[in-house]
């Protein structure tokens, strides 16, 4: 699916509304919110590039390897956020991340597959 200018304008307008409300209420969060908005755009742009590269893989085992590495990184990041550490924390966070990722993927596939032909006709894939 291709982003259109209306989508970008809608998302930008929501950010501007939050910035204006913060400024009017004198919350002193304008700079923080603006910085967070810019970081979000940059990070999501990079994620989009990475996902496009992943989805361009032809072999299922390449995708599985990449997703496993991403899950390990996510589990490690989740472990680093925990203040009270215990033995087996990395295993628990890896299981939590991989279970939730598997569940979300399964639901997405079950919802998407019945409409796959319709989606393929609507999405313009890169050559």
ZAMARGU-4260 file (C-alpha; in steps of 0.2 Angstrom, whole numbers, plus 5000, padded with zeros to 4 digits):
<rodrens>
0) 5000/5000/5000 | 5007/5017/4995 | 5006/5032/5007 | 4996/5047/5000 | 4999/5065/5005
5) 4982/5064/5014 | 4988/5051/5026 | 5004/5060/5030 | 4994/5077/5032 | 4982/5068/5044
10) 4997/5061/5055 | 5006/5078/5055 | 4990/5087/5060 | 4988/5076/5075 | 5006/5079/5080
15) 5003/5098/5078 | 4987/5097/5088 | 4997/5089/5102 | 5011/5102/5101 | 4998/5117/5101
20) 4989/5110/5116 | 5005/5107/5125 | 5011/5125/5121 | 4994/5133/5126 | 4993/5124/5143
25) 5011/5129/5146 | 5016/5111/5149 | 5034/5114/5143 | 5034/5098/5133 | 5034/5106/5116
30) 5053/5103/5113 | 5052/5085/5120 | 5036/5081/5109 | 5044/5088/5093 | 5060/5078/5096
35) 5050/5062/5099 | 5040/5065/5083 | 5055/5067/5073 | 5063/5052/5081 | 5047/5042/5077
40) 5047/5047/5059 | 5066/5043/5057 | 5064/5026/5066 | 5049/5021/5057 | 5057/5025/5040
45) 5072/5014/5044 | 5060/5000/5050 | 5051/5001/5033 | 5067/4999/5024 | 5072/4984/5034
50) 5055/4976/5032 | 5055/4979/5014 | 5072/4970/5013 | 5066/4956/5024 | 5050/4953/5013
55) 5061/4953/4997 | 5069/4937/5003 | 5064/4923/4992 | 5068/4908/5004 | 5057/4905/5020
60) 5072/4900/5030 | 5080/4917/5027 | 5065/4926/5034 | 5064/4914/5048 | 5083/4917/5053
65) 5080/4936/5052 | 5064/4935/5063 | 5074/4924/5075 | 5088/4937/5076 | 5075/4951/5078
70) 5066/4941/5092 | 5083/4938/5101 | 5086/4957/5100 | 5069/4961/5106 | 5070/4949/5121
75) 5087/4956/5126 | 5080/4974/5125 | 5066/4969/5136 | 5077/4960/5148 | 5088/4976/5150
80) 5072/4986/5155 | 5068/4975/5170 | 5074/4983/5186 | 5074/4967/5197 | 5084/4954/5188
85) 5083/4935/5191 | 5091/4919/5184 | 5082/4914/5168 | 5076/4932/5164 | 5083/4931/5146
90) 5074/4915/5143 | 5058/4922/5150 | 5059/4938/5140 | 5063/4928/5124 | 5048/4916/5127
95) 5037/4931/5130 | 5042/4940/5114 | 5042/4925/5103 | 5025/4919/5110 | 5017/4936/5107
100) 5025/4938/5090 | 5019/4920/5085 | 5002/4924/5090 | 5001/4941/5081 | 5008/4933/5066
105) 4996/4918/5066 | 4981/4931/5068 | 4988/4941/5054 | 4990/4926/5043 | 4972/4920/5047
110) 4965/4937/5043 | 4975/4940/5028 | 4975/4924/5019 | 4957/4923/5014 | 4959/4940/5006
115) 4976/4937/4998 | 4971/4939/4980 | 4963/4955/4984 | 4978/4961/4993 | 4990/4956/4980
120) 4980/4966/4967 | 4980/4982/4978 | 4998/4982/4984 | 5012/4987/4972 | 5027/4977/4975
125) 5044/4984/4971 | 5053/4975/4956
</rodrens>
